[in-house]
Amino acid sequence: PALDRGTFADGRLLPGAAGREQLVEAAAAAQQETGAEVALQLLLETGAEQHALFVAMRSPSDEQSWERSYGGALPNAPYWAVSLALDYLRRQLAA
């Protein structure tokens, strides 16, 4: 690892810090600031009945972003979002 802090370089919760279109740029900024090889950004937008998760991942070889909708209970939405994003990251790193 580049920072001698194990495989996890940094993590932050930034409420309202970025919109959908800024996720990839925010991932690049976090990556540069921390020296991480991979940056993962999540944005969870809540609605009256439907919620949306926007994810951006940036690695040395690729930039990806995608979105998923969620119709479950609002209190469970953050857990669902983190679980889905980390599973995606795990699959990408294993490939």
ABEGO torsion letter per residue (X at the ends): XAAGAEABABBBBBBGABBAAAAAAAAAAAAAAAGBABBBBBBBBBBAABBBBBBBBBBAABBBBBBBBBABBAAAAAAAAAAAAAAAAAAAAAX
